[in-house]
C-alpha cells in the first residue's frame, strides 16, 4: 500500500517500474491511494513486465480547484502473464483535470485488463477528464479487456 498526498501548489512525478526476468511464479499486488489538493499536480507512470500476475490499483481524489492528475500505465505481456490496472479517479471539486492512458503490448497467451472508473461529483463543474486504453495483440491467444466506467453528476464538464 502506498499513500501519496500532494499538498497545495505542489508538483510530484511518481514512477513505479516492475521489470522481472524469468519471474513466472511472481505475483505482485500494488494499491496506491492519492489525494491531490488545490492547484497541485501529480503525474504517475507505471510499467509492468515479466511477472505471472501484476495488479495495480489506483484510487485518486482531486479534492480542490486546480488539482490535476496524469495516470499513465504500460504493460508488456509474455507467456501466460496477466496484468490488471484498476483506477478510480474522483473529481470532488470543480475546475480539476485528470488524464488517464493505459497501454499494453501482449504476446503469447498474455492478458491485460483495464478497469477505469471516473466520477465527477455534482460540485465539480468545469472539470476536464479523459480516459484512454490502447492494446496491441501480437498473438491470436493474447487478450485485452477494457471496462470504462463514467459517473458524471455535474453539467459543465469536458
TIVO-2410 file (N, C-alpha, C; in nm, 3 decimals):
# residues 158
REC num residu      c1      c2      c3 atome chaine
REC   1      X   0.085  -0.118   0.000     N      A
REC   1      X   0.000   0.000   0.000    CA      A
REC   1      X   0.089   0.123   0.000     C      A
REC   2      X   0.053   0.218  -0.084     N      A
REC   2      X   0.128   0.342  -0.094    CA      A
REC   2      X   0.030   0.458  -0.090     C      A
REC   3      X   0.051   0.550   0.003     N      A
REC   3      X  -0.032   0.670   0.012    CA      A
REC   3      X   0.048   0.789  -0.039     C      A
REC   4      X  -0.013   0.863  -0.133     N      A
REC   4      X   0.052   0.980  -0.191    CA      A
REC   4      X  -0.040   1.100  -0.168     C      A
REC   5      X   0.012   1.202  -0.100     N      A
REC   5      X  -0.063   1.324  -0.077    CA      A
REC   5      X   0.016   1.440  -0.137     C      A
REC   6      X  -0.047   1.511  -0.229     N      A
REC   6      X   0.018   1.625  -0.293    CA      A
REC   6      X  -0.051   1.750  -0.239     C      A
REC   7      X   0.024   1.826  -0.162     N      A
REC   7      X  -0.033   1.944  -0.095    CA      A
REC   7      X  -0.048   2.063  -0.191     C      A
REC   8      X  -0.116   2.164  -0.146     N      A
REC   8      X  -0.148   2.282  -0.225    CA      A
REC   8      X  -0.025   2.337  -0.297     C      A
REC   9      X  -0.042   2.361  -0.429     N      A
REC   9      X   0.058   2.420  -0.518    CA      A
REC   9      X   0.182   2.332  -0.541     C      A
REC  10      X   0.183   2.208  -0.492     N      A
REC  10      X   0.298   2.119  -0.510    CA      A
REC  10      X   0.285   2.042  -0.642     C      A
REC  11      X   0.399   1.993  -0.691     N      A
REC  11      X   0.404   1.909  -0.811    CA      A
REC  11      X   0.486   1.785  -0.779     C      A
REC  12      X   0.437   1.668  -0.820     N      A
REC  12      X   0.507   1.543  -0.793    CA      A
REC  12      X   0.495   1.451  -0.912     C      A
REC  13      X   0.608   1.392  -0.953     N      A
REC  13      X   0.610   1.284  -1.051    CA      A
REC  13      X   0.649   1.157  -0.978     C      A
REC  14      X   0.572   1.052  -0.998     N      A
REC  14      X   0.586   0.927  -0.922    CA      A
REC  14      X   0.597   0.813  -1.023     C      A
REC  15      X   0.706   0.736  -1.018     N      A
REC  15      X   0.730   0.628  -1.114    CA      A
REC  15      X   0.729   0.494  -1.043     C      A
REC  16      X   0.655   0.399  -1.098     N      A
REC  16      X   0.654   0.262  -1.049    CA      A
REC  16      X   0.695   0.173  -1.166     C      A
REC  17      X   0.808   0.106  -1.153     N      A
REC  17      X   0.856   0.019  -1.260    CA      A
REC  17      X   0.876  -0.121  -1.206     C      A
REC  18      X   0.816  -0.218  -1.272     N      A
REC  18      X   0.826  -0.358  -1.232    CA      A
REC  18      X   0.870  -0.436  -1.355     C      A
REC  19      X   0.997  -0.473  -1.357     N      A
REC  19      X   1.052  -0.548  -1.470    CA      A
REC  19      X   1.127  -0.669  -1.414     C      A
REC  20      X   1.072  -0.786  -1.439     N      A
REC  20      X   1.132  -0.910  -1.388    CA      A
REC  20      X   1.170  -0.997  -1.506     C      A
REC  21      X   1.280  -1.066  -1.490     N      A
REC  21      X   1.320  -1.164  -1.592    CA      A
REC  21      X   1.296  -1.304  -1.537     C      A
REC  22      X   1.231  -1.387  -1.613     N      A
REC  22      X   1.201  -1.524  -1.574    CA      A
REC  22      X   1.134  -1.531  -1.438     C      A
REC  23      X   1.038  -1.446  -1.414     N      A
REC  23      X   0.968  -1.443  -1.285    CA      A
REC  23      X   0.827  -1.498  -1.300     C      A
REC  24      X   0.815  -1.613  -1.363     N      A
REC  24      X   0.684  -1.669  -1.392    CA      A
REC  24      X   0.605  -1.701  -1.266     C      A
REC  25      X   0.670  -1.720  -1.155     N      A
REC  25      X   0.599  -1.751  -1.031    CA      A
REC  25      X   0.576  -1.630  -0.942     C      A
REC  26      X   0.606  -1.511  -0.991     N      A
REC  26      X   0.593  -1.389  -0.910    CA      A
REC  26      X   0.455  -1.328  -0.928     C      A
REC  27      X   0.391  -1.299  -0.815     N      A
REC  27      X   0.262  -1.231  -0.813    CA      A
REC  27      X   0.283  -1.098  -0.740     C      A
REC  28      X   0.241  -0.989  -0.802     N      A
REC  28      X   0.264  -0.856  -0.747    CA      A
REC  28      X   0.131  -0.783  -0.734     C      A
REC  29      X   0.105  -0.729  -0.615     N      A
REC  29      X  -0.018  -0.652  -0.593    CA      A
REC  29      X   0.021  -0.516  -0.536     C      A
REC  30      X  -0.029  -0.410  -0.599     N      A
REC  30      X   0.003  -0.274  -0.562    CA      A
REC  30      X  -0.126  -0.195  -0.544     C      A
REC  31      X  -0.137  -0.125  -0.432     N      A
REC  31      X  -0.252  -0.040  -0.406    CA      A
REC  31      X  -0.201   0.099  -0.374     C      A
REC  32      X  -0.227   0.195  -0.462     N      A
REC  32      X  -0.180   0.332  -0.443    CA      A
REC  32      X  -0.301   0.423  -0.425     C      A
REC  33      X  -0.302   0.494  -0.311     N      A
REC  33      X  -0.410   0.589  -0.282    CA      A
REC  33      X  -0.352   0.729  -0.289     C      A
REC  34      X  -0.422   0.818  -0.361     N      A
REC  34      X  -0.368   0.951  -0.387    CA      A
REC  34      X  -0.471   1.058  -0.356     C      A
REC  35      X  -0.423   1.169  -0.302     N      A
REC  35      X  -0.508   1.286  -0.280    CA      A
REC  35      X  -0.431   1.406  -0.333     C      A
REC  36      X  -0.495   1.482  -0.423     N      A
REC  36      X  -0.431   1.597  -0.485    CA      A
REC  36      X  -0.509   1.722  -0.442     C      A
REC  37      X  -0.438   1.815  -0.381     N      A
REC  37      X  -0.500   1.935  -0.323    CA      A
REC  37      X  -0.506   2.050  -0.424     C      A
REC  38      X  -0.549   2.165  -0.374     N      A
REC  38      X  -0.570   2.285  -0.456    CA      A
REC  38      X  -0.445   2.322  -0.536     C      A
REC  39      X  -0.464   2.339  -0.666     N      A
REC  39      X  -0.359   2.382  -0.760    CA      A
REC  39      X  -0.235   2.294  -0.755     C      A
REC  40      X  -0.252   2.168  -0.718     N      A
REC  40      X  -0.141   2.072  -0.714    CA      A
REC  40      X  -0.147   1.980  -0.835     C      A
REC  41      X  -0.031   1.922  -0.870     N      A
REC  41      X  -0.023   1.834  -0.987    CA      A
REC  41      X   0.048   1.705  -0.950     C      A
REC  42      X  -0.008   1.593  -0.997     N      A
REC  42      X   0.052   1.461  -0.975    CA      A
REC  42      X   0.059   1.388  -1.108     C      A
REC  43      X   0.177   1.335  -1.137     N      A
REC  43      X   0.198   1.253  -1.255    CA      A
REC  43      X   0.245   1.116  -1.208     C      A
REC  44      X   0.171   1.011  -1.247     N      A
REC  44      X   0.206   0.874  -1.209    CA      A
REC  44      X   0.236   0.796  -1.336     C      A
REC  45      X   0.354   0.734  -1.339     N      A
REC  45      X   0.396   0.650  -1.451    CA      A
REC  45      X   0.415   0.508  -1.399     C      A
REC  46      X   0.354   0.410  -1.467     N      A
REC  46      X   0.361   0.271  -1.423    CA      A
REC  46      X   0.404   0.185  -1.540     C      A
REC  47      X   0.503   0.095  -1.516     N      A
REC  47      X   0.546  -0.001  -1.618    CA      A
REC  47      X   0.553  -0.139  -1.555     C      A
REC  48      X   0.495  -0.238  -1.621     N      A
REC  48      X   0.496  -0.376  -1.572    CA      A
REC  48      X   0.540  -0.472  -1.681     C      A
REC  49      X   0.628  -0.564  -1.642     N      A
REC  49      X   0.673  -0.666  -1.736    CA      A
REC  49      X   0.734  -0.783  -1.660     C      A
REC  50      X   0.705  -0.904  -1.706     N      A
REC  50      X   0.778  -1.021  -1.659    CA      A
REC  50      X   0.722  -1.098  -1.542     C      A
REC  51      X   0.611  -1.058  -1.484     N      A
REC  51      X   0.556  -1.133  -1.371    CA      A
REC  51      X   0.446  -1.226  -1.420     C      A
REC  52      X   0.412  -1.326  -1.339     N      A
REC  52      X   0.299  -1.412  -1.373    CA      A
REC  52      X   0.169  -1.334  -1.362     C      A
REC  53      X   0.159  -1.251  -1.255     N      A
REC  53      X   0.042  -1.167  -1.238    CA      A
REC  53      X   0.083  -1.038  -1.168     C      A
REC  54      X   0.039  -0.927  -1.223     N      A
REC  54      X   0.061  -0.796  -1.161    CA      A
REC  54      X  -0.072  -0.723  -1.154     C      A
REC  55      X  -0.104  -0.674  -1.035     N      A
REC  55      X  -0.229  -0.600  -1.017    CA      A
REC  55      X  -0.196  -0.463  -0.960     C      A
REC  56      X  -0.237  -0.360  -1.032     N      A
REC  56      X  -0.211  -0.222  -0.990    CA      A
REC  56      X  -0.346  -0.154  -0.968     C      A
REC  57      X  -0.370  -0.110  -0.846     N      A
REC  57      X  -0.494  -0.040  -0.814    CA      A
REC  57      X  -0.462   0.102  -0.775     C      A
REC  58      X  -0.534   0.197  -0.835     N      A
REC  58      X  -0.512   0.339  -0.810    CA      A
REC  58      X  -0.644   0.403  -0.768     C      A
REC  59      X  -0.643   0.470  -0.654     N      A
REC  59      X  -0.756   0.549  -0.607    CA      A
REC  59      X  -0.709   0.692  -0.591     C      A
REC  60      X  -0.772   0.785  -0.662     N      A
REC  60      X  -0.729   0.925  -0.657    CA      A
REC  60      X  -0.848   1.015  -0.631     C      A
REC  61      X  -0.824   1.115  -0.546     N      A
REC  61      X  -0.925   1.218  -0.521    CA      A
REC  61      X  -0.865   1.354  -0.556     C      A
REC  62      X  -0.933   1.425  -0.644     N      A
REC  62      X  -0.896   1.562  -0.676    CA      A
REC  62      X  -0.984   1.648  -0.587     C      A
REC  63      X  -0.925   1.696  -0.477     N      A
REC  63      X  -1.005   1.748  -0.367    CA      A
REC  63      X  -1.036   1.897  -0.371     C      A
REC  64      X  -0.971   1.971  -0.463     N      A
REC  64      X  -0.998   2.115  -0.467    CA      A
REC  64      X  -0.966   2.171  -0.605     C      A
REC  65      X  -1.011   2.292  -0.632     N      A
REC  65      X  -0.993   2.356  -0.763    CA      A
REC  65      X  -0.847   2.358  -0.804     C      A
REC  66      X  -0.823   2.332  -0.931     N      A
REC  66      X  -0.687   2.336  -0.985    CA      A
REC  66      X  -0.609   2.206  -0.968     C      A
REC  67      X  -0.664   2.109  -0.897     N      A
REC  67      X  -0.595   1.980  -0.879    CA      A
REC  67      X  -0.589   1.906  -1.013     C      A
REC  68      X  -0.473   1.843  -1.041     N      A
REC  68      X  -0.455   1.772  -1.167    CA      A
REC  68      X  -0.385   1.639  -1.142     C      A
REC  69      X  -0.423   1.537  -1.220     N      A
REC  69      X  -0.354   1.409  -1.216    CA      A
REC  69      X  -0.340   1.356  -1.358     C      A
REC  70      X  -0.223   1.303  -1.387     N      A
REC  70      X  -0.199   1.228  -1.510    CA      A
REC  70      X  -0.156   1.089  -1.466     C      A
REC  71      X  -0.228   0.987  -1.510     N      A
REC  71      X  -0.202   0.849  -1.472    CA      A
REC  71      X  -0.175   0.768  -1.599     C      A
REC  72      X  -0.050   0.724  -1.615     N      A
REC  72      X  -0.009   0.653  -1.736    CA      A
REC  72      X   0.042   0.515  -1.699     C      A
REC  73      X  -0.008   0.411  -1.770     N      A
REC  73      X   0.032   0.273  -1.744    CA      A
REC  73      X   0.073   0.207  -1.875     C      A
REC  74      X   0.180   0.127  -1.867     N      A
REC  74      X   0.225   0.048  -1.981    CA      A
REC  74      X   0.255  -0.092  -1.932     C      A
REC  75      X   0.196  -0.192  -1.997     N      A
REC  75      X   0.218  -0.332  -1.960    CA      A
REC  75      X   0.272  -0.408  -2.080     C      A
REC  76      X   0.371  -0.491  -2.055     N      A
REC  76      X   0.429  -0.577  -2.157    CA      A
REC  76      X   0.402  -0.721  -2.114     C      A
REC  77      X   0.318  -0.793  -2.190     N      A
REC  77      X   0.280  -0.928  -2.152    CA      A
REC  77      X   0.345  -1.033  -2.239     C      A
REC  78      X   0.396  -1.138  -2.174     N      A
REC  78      X   0.455  -1.253  -2.244    CA      A
REC  78      X   0.408  -1.381  -2.176     C      A
REC  79      X   0.425  -1.491  -2.244     N      A
REC  79      X   0.385  -1.623  -2.195    CA      A
REC  79      X   0.242  -1.619  -2.144     C      A
REC  80      X   0.218  -1.659  -2.019     N      A
REC  80      X   0.082  -1.660  -1.964    CA      A
REC  80      X   0.065  -1.551  -1.858     C      A
REC  81      X   0.132  -1.441  -1.874     N      A
REC  81      X   0.125  -1.334  -1.774    CA      A
REC  81      X  -0.010  -1.263  -1.780     C      A
REC  82      X  -0.047  -1.207  -1.666     N      A
REC  82      X  -0.171  -1.128  -1.658    CA      A
REC  82      X  -0.138  -0.999  -1.585     C      A
REC  83      X  -0.179  -0.887  -1.644     N      A
REC  83      X  -0.163  -0.756  -1.581    CA      A
REC  83      X  -0.300  -0.692  -1.570     C      A
REC  84      X  -0.329  -0.641  -1.450     N      A
REC  84      X  -0.456  -0.575  -1.424    CA      A
REC  84      X  -0.428  -0.433  -1.376     C      A
REC  85      X  -0.489  -0.336  -1.440     N      A
REC  85      X  -0.480  -0.197  -1.397    CA      A
REC  85      X  -0.622  -0.151  -1.366     C      A
REC  86      X  -0.642  -0.112  -1.242     N      A
REC  86      X  -0.773  -0.067  -1.197    CA      A
REC  86      X  -0.759   0.072  -1.139     C      A
REC  87      X  -0.845   0.164  -1.183     N      A
REC  87      X  -0.834   0.300  -1.133    CA      A
REC  87      X  -0.970   0.354  -1.093     C      A
REC  88      X  -0.967   0.443  -0.997     N      A
REC  88      X  -1.086   0.512  -0.950    CA      A
REC  88      X  -1.045   0.657  -0.926     C      A
REC  89      X  -1.085   0.746  -1.014     N      A
REC  89      X  -1.049   0.888  -1.002    CA      A
REC  89      X  -1.177   0.966  -0.974     C      A
REC  90      X  -1.174   1.042  -0.864     N      A
REC  90      X  -1.290   1.120  -0.822    CA      A
REC  90      X  -1.258   1.268  -0.831     C      A
REC  91      X  -1.335   1.339  -0.912     N      A
REC  91      X  -1.329   1.485  -0.917    CA      A
REC  91      X  -1.429   1.535  -0.813     C      A
REC  92      X  -1.378   1.567  -0.693     N      A
REC  92      X  -1.467   1.607  -0.583    CA      A
REC  92      X  -1.508   1.754  -0.593     C      A
REC  93      X  -1.423   1.837  -0.653     N      A
REC  93      X  -1.449   1.980  -0.668    CA      A
REC  93      X  -1.432   2.021  -0.813     C      A
REC  94      X  -1.479   2.140  -0.845     N      A
REC  94      X  -1.474   2.190  -0.982    CA      A
REC  94      X  -1.336   2.238  -1.023     C      A
REC  95      X  -1.324   2.259  -1.155     N      A
REC  95      X  -1.201   2.308  -1.217    CA      A
REC  95      X  -1.081   2.217  -1.188     C      A
REC  96      X  -1.105   2.087  -1.194     N      A
REC  96      X  -0.999   1.988  -1.178    CA      A
REC  96      X  -0.976   1.919  -1.311     C      A
REC  97      X  -0.862   1.849  -1.324     N      A
REC  97      X  -0.827   1.785  -1.451    CA      A
REC  97      X  -0.767   1.648  -1.425     C      A
REC  98      X  -0.810   1.549  -1.503     N      A
REC  98      X  -0.747   1.417  -1.500    CA      A
REC  98      X  -0.726   1.368  -1.641     C      A
REC  99      X  -0.614   1.300  -1.661     N      A
REC  99      X  -0.578   1.242  -1.790    CA      A
REC  99      X  -0.528   1.102  -1.761     C      A
REC 100      X  -0.592   1.002  -1.820     N      A
REC 100      X  -0.554   0.864  -1.794    CA      A
REC 100      X  -0.531   0.792  -1.925     C      A
REC 101      X  -0.418   0.720  -1.933     N      A
REC 101      X  -0.383   0.644  -2.052    CA      A
REC 101      X  -0.324   0.510  -2.008     C      A
REC 102      X  -0.383   0.401  -2.054     N      A
REC 102      X  -0.332   0.267  -2.026    CA      A
REC 102      X  -0.303   0.199  -2.160     C      A
REC 103      X  -0.182   0.145  -2.174     N      A
REC 103      X  -0.142   0.077  -2.297    CA      A
REC 103      X  -0.086  -0.060  -2.263     C      A
REC 104      X  -0.103  -0.154  -2.356     N      A
REC 104      X  -0.042  -0.286  -2.338    CA      A
REC 104      X   0.010  -0.338  -2.471     C      A
REC 105      X   0.113  -0.419  -2.459     N      A
REC 105      X   0.176  -0.489  -2.571    CA      A
REC 105      X   0.178  -0.636  -2.531     C      A
REC 106      X   0.096  -0.720  -2.598     N      A
REC 106      X   0.070  -0.855  -2.549    CA      A
REC 106      X   0.109  -0.962  -2.650     C      A
REC 107      X   0.193  -1.055  -2.605     N      A
REC 107      X   0.237  -1.167  -2.687    CA      A
REC 107      X   0.191  -1.298  -2.623     C      A
REC 108      X   0.212  -1.408  -2.694     N      A
REC 108      X   0.184  -1.543  -2.645    CA      A
REC 108      X   0.040  -1.555  -2.594     C      A
REC 109      X   0.023  -1.599  -2.469     N      A
REC 109      X  -0.110  -1.614  -2.409    CA      A
REC 109      X  -0.132  -1.511  -2.297     C      A
REC 110      X  -0.067  -1.397  -2.308     N      A
REC 110      X  -0.077  -1.296  -2.203    CA      A
REC 110      X  -0.211  -1.224  -2.208     C      A
REC 111      X  -0.243  -1.160  -2.095     N      A
REC 111      X  -0.372  -1.095  -2.081    CA      A
REC 111      X  -0.355  -0.962  -2.009     C      A
REC 112      X  -0.433  -0.863  -2.053     N      A
REC 112      X  -0.433  -0.731  -1.990    CA      A
REC 112      X  -0.577  -0.692  -1.961     C      A
REC 113      X  -0.601  -0.643  -1.840     N      A
REC 113      X  -0.735  -0.597  -1.801    CA      A
REC 113      X  -0.723  -0.453  -1.753     C      A
REC 114      X  -0.803  -0.365  -1.811     N      A
REC 114      X  -0.809  -0.227  -1.766    CA      A
REC 114      X  -0.951  -0.196  -1.721     C      A
REC 115      X  -0.963  -0.153  -1.596     N      A
REC 115      X  -1.092  -0.113  -1.542    CA      A
REC 115      X  -1.074   0.027  -1.486     C      A
REC 116      X  -1.134   0.125  -1.552     N      A
REC 116      X  -1.116   0.263  -1.511    CA      A
REC 116      X  -1.248   0.327  -1.473     C      A
REC 117      X  -1.258   0.372  -1.349     N      A
REC 117      X  -1.378   0.441  -1.302    CA      A
REC 117      X  -1.346   0.589  -1.286     C      A
REC 118      X  -1.430   0.671  -1.343     N      A
REC 118      X  -1.412   0.815  -1.337    CA      A
REC 118      X  -1.541   0.877  -1.286     C      A
REC 119      X  -1.533   0.947  -1.172     N      A
REC 119      X  -1.651   1.009  -1.114    CA      A
REC 119      X  -1.632   1.160  -1.108     C      A
REC 120      X  -1.730   1.232  -1.159     N      A
REC 120      X  -1.730   1.377  -1.149    CA      A
REC 120      X  -1.850   1.416  -1.064     C      A
REC 121      X  -1.822   1.465  -0.942     N      A
REC 121      X  -1.926   1.497  -0.845    CA      A
REC 121      X  -2.011   1.616  -0.892     C      A
REC 122      X  -2.126   1.631  -0.833     N      A
REC 122      X  -2.218   1.739  -0.870    CA      A
REC 122      X  -2.153   1.876  -0.851     C      A
REC 123      X  -2.069   1.891  -0.750     N      A
REC 123      X  -2.000   2.019  -0.724    CA      A
REC 123      X  -1.875   2.039  -0.811     C      A
REC 124      X  -1.847   1.947  -0.899     N      A
REC 124      X  -1.723   1.951  -0.978    CA      A
REC 124      X  -1.746   2.012  -1.117     C      A
REC 125      X  -1.813   2.124  -1.124     N      A
REC 125      X  -1.837   2.191  -1.251    CA      A
REC 125      X  -1.704   2.235  -1.313     C      A
REC 126      X  -1.701   2.239  -1.445     N      A
REC 126      X  -1.584   2.281  -1.524    CA      A
REC 126      X  -1.464   2.187  -1.506     C      A
REC 127      X  -1.492   2.060  -1.473     N      A
REC 127      X  -1.385   1.960  -1.467    CA      A
REC 127      X  -1.353   1.911  -1.608     C      A
REC 128      X  -1.232   1.864  -1.626     N      A
REC 128      X  -1.184   1.815  -1.755    CA      A
REC 128      X  -1.124   1.677  -1.730     C      A
REC 129      X  -1.179   1.574  -1.793     N      A
REC 129      X  -1.133   1.438  -1.769    CA      A
REC 129      X  -1.123   1.361  -1.899     C      A
REC 130      X  -1.017   1.281  -1.912     N      A
REC 130      X  -1.005   1.193  -2.029    CA      A
REC 130      X  -0.953   1.057  -1.982     C      A
REC 131      X  -0.993   0.954  -2.057     N      A
REC 131      X  -0.954   0.817  -2.023    CA      A
REC 131      X  -0.938   0.739  -2.154     C      A
REC 132      X  -0.820   0.684  -2.176     N      A
REC 132      X  -0.791   0.609  -2.299    CA      A
REC 132      X  -0.725   0.476  -2.265     C      A
REC 133      X  -0.753   0.376  -2.349     N      A
REC 133      X  -0.688   0.245  -2.338    CA      A
REC 133      X  -0.656   0.197  -2.478     C      A
REC 134      X  -0.529   0.164  -2.502     N      A
REC 134      X  -0.484   0.112  -2.631    CA      A
REC 134      X  -0.408  -0.017  -2.607     C      A
REC 135      X  -0.441  -0.119  -2.686     N      A
REC 135      X  -0.379  -0.251  -2.671    CA      A
REC 135      X  -0.331  -0.302  -2.806     C      A
REC 136      X  -0.214  -0.366  -2.806     N      A
REC 136      X  -0.163  -0.428  -2.927    CA      A
REC 136      X  -0.145  -0.577  -2.899     C      A
REC 137      X  -0.221  -0.659  -2.974     N      A
REC 137      X  -0.215  -0.803  -2.958    CA      A
REC 137      X  -0.120  -0.861  -3.062     C      A
REC 138      X  -0.015  -0.929  -3.016     N      A
REC 138      X   0.086  -0.985  -3.105    CA      A
REC 138      X   0.067  -1.134  -3.128     C      A
REC 139      X  -0.041  -1.189  -3.073     N      A
REC 139      X  -0.069  -1.331  -3.084    CA      A
REC 139      X  -0.220  -1.352  -3.087     C      A
REC 140      X  -0.264  -1.459  -3.153     N      A
REC 140      X  -0.406  -1.491  -3.155    CA      A
REC 140      X  -0.456  -1.533  -3.017     C      A
REC 141      X  -0.367  -1.575  -2.929     N      A
REC 141      X  -0.408  -1.621  -2.797    CA      A
REC 141      X  -0.398  -1.512  -2.690     C      A
REC 142      X  -0.341  -1.399  -2.723     N      A
REC 142      X  -0.334  -1.286  -2.628    CA      A
REC 142      X  -0.472  -1.221  -2.621     C      A
REC 143      X  -0.501  -1.158  -2.506     N      A
REC 143      X  -0.633  -1.096  -2.488    CA      A
REC 143      X  -0.622  -0.968  -2.407     C      A
REC 144      X  -0.709  -0.873  -2.440     N      A
REC 144      X  -0.718  -0.746  -2.366    CA      A
REC 144      X  -0.865  -0.718  -2.339     C      A
REC 145      X  -0.891  -0.674  -2.217     N      A
REC 145      X  -1.028  -0.644  -2.175    CA      A
REC 145      X  -1.031  -0.502  -2.118     C      A
REC 146      X  -1.129  -0.424  -2.162     N      A
REC 146      X  -1.140  -0.286  -2.118    CA      A
REC 146      X  -1.278  -0.262  -2.059     C      A
REC 147      X  -1.279  -0.197  -1.942     N      A
REC 147      X  -1.406  -0.168  -1.875    CA      A
REC 147      X  -1.408  -0.024  -1.824     C      A
REC 148      X  -1.443   0.070  -1.911     N      A
REC 148      X  -1.452   0.209  -1.864    CA      A
REC 148      X  -1.584   0.231  -1.789     C      A
REC 149      X  -1.577   0.310  -1.683     N      A
REC 149      X  -1.696   0.342  -1.605    CA      A
REC 149      X  -1.697   0.491  -1.580     C      A
REC 150      X  -1.798   0.559  -1.630     N      A
REC 150      X  -1.807   0.703  -1.615    CA      A
REC 150      X  -1.932   0.737  -1.535     C      A
REC 151      X  -1.913   0.815  -1.429     N      A
REC 151      X  -2.025   0.862  -1.349    CA      A
REC 151      X  -2.013   1.015  -1.341     C      A
REC 152      X  -2.096   1.083  -1.419     N      A
REC 152      X  -2.088   1.229  -1.427    CA      A
REC 152      X  -2.216   1.288  -1.368     C      A
REC 153      X  -2.200   1.360  -1.257     N      A
REC 153      X  -2.314   1.421  -1.189    CA      A
REC 153      X  -2.317   1.573  -1.210     C      A
REC 154      X  -2.213   1.629  -1.271     N      A
REC 154      X  -2.206   1.772  -1.299    CA      A
REC 154      X  -2.254   1.798  -1.441     C      A
REC 155      X  -2.295   1.922  -1.469     N      A
REC 155      X  -2.347   1.956  -1.601    CA      A
REC 155      X  -2.243   2.016  -1.694     C      A
REC 156      X  -2.145   2.088  -1.639     N      A
REC 156      X  -2.050   2.164  -1.718    CA      A
REC 156      X  -1.912   2.097  -1.709     C      A
REC 157      X  -1.888   1.996  -1.795     N      A
REC 157      X  -1.762   1.921  -1.793    CA      A
REC 157      X  -1.712   1.900  -1.935     C      A
REC 158      X  -1.581   1.869  -1.946     N      A
REC 158      X  -1.521   1.833  -2.075    CA      A
REC 158      X  -1.495   1.686  -2.077     C      A
***
